[in-house]
Amino acid sequence: MSPAFNFITMPFPFQSRPLGARQEEFLIVGKVASCLILALILWRLWRFTVSPFLHPERPKEFPYWVPLLGHGRAFFQDSNGLIAKARDHFRYTQEPIALTAFGVTFYVVTQTKQSAQVYKNKDTLSFENFVQTLMRNNGNEEDVIQLMYSSLPADKFGFPNPYGESLGVLAQKMHAHQLHPGDQLALLQNQVTQRMDYLLRLDTLLGTCSPYATSRSPQHIEFPLYKWCSDYFIRLGQHVYFGETLDQIDPSLPEVFFEFDELIYKMLYQFPSFLSHDMSKPRAQVIASLKKYFQVPQSKRRNNAAWLINAMEDEMRALGVDDDNLAVVIFHLYLAINTNTRKSVFWMLTYLLHNPTLLARYRQETGPAFKDGKLTDALYIQNPATCPEVDRIWHETLRLSGWAASVRLIMEDTMIGKKLLGKGGRVIVPHRLLHLDESIFGAEPHTFRPERWQQKENLARSPSWRPFGGGQTMCSGRFLARFSVTAFVAMLLQRFDVEMVGSAKLPVADEGRPVLGIMSIKEGHDFNVRLSPRRKDS
Ligand code: HEM
């Protein structure tokens, strides 16, 4: 007799007992279940009806049935979708609303006046907590984090520190020094155009893209667009900030970073290690390669590195930070440089390829910035007066592909929009929802229509326009990002005819996967393009 047969014919445990005892057991189970259900109903009534009535000063909370878990599952699967549902539930209220996920309360702010209050408040709303949590999870030791966030003397050596701030706070000012318009940014832009010029030639492409090219000859190359944009921009960012050295230390670094970055949600949501080896392994390799970089004698690498990398190294070494911790801190910078531009260039090209008229206009408008295929006046492309179409396409690309949300930890009970947000919770400004607001951005907010930026005056100054976050922590790389992406697309279109291979459908963005700025595509949605040197008549 097979074991399965034995199992099926086995008597049910209750069958061996007398009928009265069985009935009594059922009765007890029934009573316990009824009590639990009643307790749950009472709890829900209290939490979502009575308590809001007694405390009208607190934001209304999106109801749920499972205490502690709350909306945890939906939050992890698609937090924007959950926030949209909650807004719908409260009939698009203007007030902040509350959501609970795994016992943590998130207050969602969608009104621009209130989001401005969030960005202004540095006293009771903290961004540093988010950065410190990232540092901790990525391997920085606790004493190094404390050191990075302890006040430093106002007269210390190195980057000026008139207010006696910590290195963690000073780092934001150092980013701005490198990346806001000025001499340092001009140097970086110059590096970007020179490197782009080299990387965007057919002979270079035939070499660098060979591992994933799907077809190639001396006259053309074909490859998956998302993969290529990612590889190209990680190479570019890495080179501009670190020179040749990183590439020599680990030629596979762009590929490895891409692998990590596509799984970054596991880092952001702190997946347990047994579920996140696929993310933590490439992350460890990037950090290890950065450590090797800092172990190369300074005389062999510093001349080719950006000011910021050298200055951060000096500041941290002056505090006594070792190579391991230095590598982790700089890993966050490597991430900021490389995670978003690769995706924004992909989305911009995708929208242009699906709209040949727009693509032709982009090519024509940026033409005067080039002489014999060489970019001679890069700033021409950045100027909305000379390139208004480029300006509109850039804004529309970010509006549709941006995902980021600004998050702050609430250090003390804080009033926002006449509602009291409780200490210990998080306040979220969900940029994606702001970008899809029909009352601000006009009809068909889900459709790529660059003309909306022309139809409504000063739309780019709207506080609902937040692809780079806001307040003190607003992305300092936004000028370089725009410069690199728009100049790259212009150079590509001057040098090559670009065609989609086959009839590719518009790829779908992976809205459910959290990122730090621009959305990735859904798996399987990449598509091939073919580049061939531009014919004179095209
Ligand atoms: C299209 C490309 C980009 C997008 C959409 C983007 C978006 C963002 C967002 C949403 C934040 C968080 C702001 C907040 O929470 O308030 C941020 C921060 C930051 N980004 Fe970007 N970013 C881009 C490109 C870049 C580039 C190219 C760099 C560097 C070269 C960079 C460097 C930074 C830095 C350093 C921060 C931290 C804030 C600071 O301390 O300045 N970003 N970015």
Boltz pocket constraint, residues with backbone or C-beta under 6 A from the ligand:
constraints:
  - pocket:
      binder: B
      contacts: [[A, 171], [A, 172], [A, 175], [A, 176], [A, 179], [A, 333], [A, 336], [A, 337], [A, 338], [A, 340], [A, 341], [A, 344], [A, 402], [A, 404], [A, 405], [A, 406], [A, 407], [A, 466], [A, 467], [A, 468], [A, 469], [A, 470], [A, 471], [A, 472], [A, 473], [A, 474], [A, 475], [A, 476], [A, 477], [A, 478], [A, 480], [A, 481], [A, 482], [A, 516], [A, 517], [A, 518]]
      max_distance: 6.0
